[in-house]
């Protein structure tokens, strides 16, 4: 008998699973059910469709039901909502939405890819006209229509994550003044707070009104075209529309009603082969709970890349292949009004929560050779094991060259690489693309020098608990323009002659603007028998910490 495979959900995970299943078997009967009007659409592109960067709705459609049928012999049933699963009988009940008719289908293997739904908290006024969440093509269509019909000039974006920042960017590009609201004290919660500070500063420079550390409490209609957003601190903002980008929640109601196990994070529990607690049911994508490859803890990661890989693995296993999902390390990127932010692996706060020992360095190298026109700095944070230098995570932001470096660090992390590997990494070099010592090499060198004891690092957040001698080795004019309170200024070019003025009974913490001159100073002082450390990342990193201190 032919194997009968039913797939619930037709975006990243479900669509890739169905296509992979056909490539593995010409005999299988494959049916995909999607409750919406589209299959295999690019929901990551929705903010850019709202902002007219992607001009046509059809550009968001990766494939059509006709293409699935003609190319893969896969039956796509749009606007067919699966209402229940009978795991004992291996059947599903489906509602054909256009006619409200119910029918049942039998399966040999069932794959759940229901995705996640936008969080919409039960706040007063949240269902007022003009308040939107963005998850589907129809959602984006409604937002575009509202913006045009109501000639929107002011908008509130509630939430400072991926979708929130991308929506802010696209609204600003249309001449709309945006109030970005986030209940946490930082934007982009997956990264560390000091790495998020430059993003907040950049948004303000671009004219965005930023409102952090204050939760929205209610919405009110104050006139025909105006909404008022209320916050916990009693702030009031008048806008013409509100975009909710608070986050998403795994769609698990089908799985729960079918008796499948739900994990501690609230997602469908699966093993490394994407199999649920029922041996005939698999689950993939935003609805599942997987393993964080750094901490080993359960994680929910609503990203398209992992969803696609999970869909392929589920199909492999259904057809007897020994594929396994290795877990997630959370590699991601976001663009916000000309600034790119990317990260991979664990953040510092995650490592603290998981009680994993770590060390870190900061650096601010140019994205290509400094002598070639147009070099822009990249702010990088590298986290690694203090025992053997194994890479644990990295975060970076900048105008150019960010994604290339995080992608390299992501692969190094995936392969269990160390900071010593980064020192030796052989990367492309031409002056318009990089430098002979790439930022990735520099990150490895700085971290390796710290581990070897050649140039130990100190951390800015520990200033309040040290009696170290603070040494600013920048030039006098740099020192006058701003410096750390209590620091002594001895420019690097004068340091050798003034070593007798430096105390030898305590640590010396050196700093410059971004760390390079302080590294030279640290090496010089240590060779003179002084216990010197480099305040990693220099004064630029200090300013990022100062933003929220």
Secondary structure, 3 states (H helix, E strand, C coil): CCCEEEEECCCHHHHHHHHHHHHHCCCCEEEEEECCCCCCECHHHHHHHHCCCCCCHHHHECCCHHHHHHHHCCEEEECEEEEEEECCCCEEEEEECCCCEEEEEECCEEEECCCEEECCCCCECCCCCCEEECCCHHHHHHHHHHHHHCCCCEEEEECCCHHHHHHHHHHHCCCCEEEEEECCCCCCCCCCHHHHHHHHHHHHHCCCEEEECCCEEEEEECCCCCEEEEECCCCEEEECEEEECCCEEECCHHHHHCCCCECCCCCEECCCCCECCCCCEEECHHHEEEEECCCCCEECCCCHHHHHHHHHHHHHHHCCCCCCCCCECCCEEEEECCEEEEEEECCHHHHHHCCCCCEEEEECCECCCCCCCCCCEEEEEEEECCCCCEEEEEEEEECCCHHHHHHHHHHHHHCCCEHHHHHHCCCCCCCCCCCCCCHHHHHHHHHHHHHHCCCCEECHHHHHHCCCEEEECCCHHHHHHCCCCCCEECCHHHCHHHHHHCCCCCCEEEECCCCHHHHHHHHHHHHCCCCEEEECCHHHHHHHHHCCC
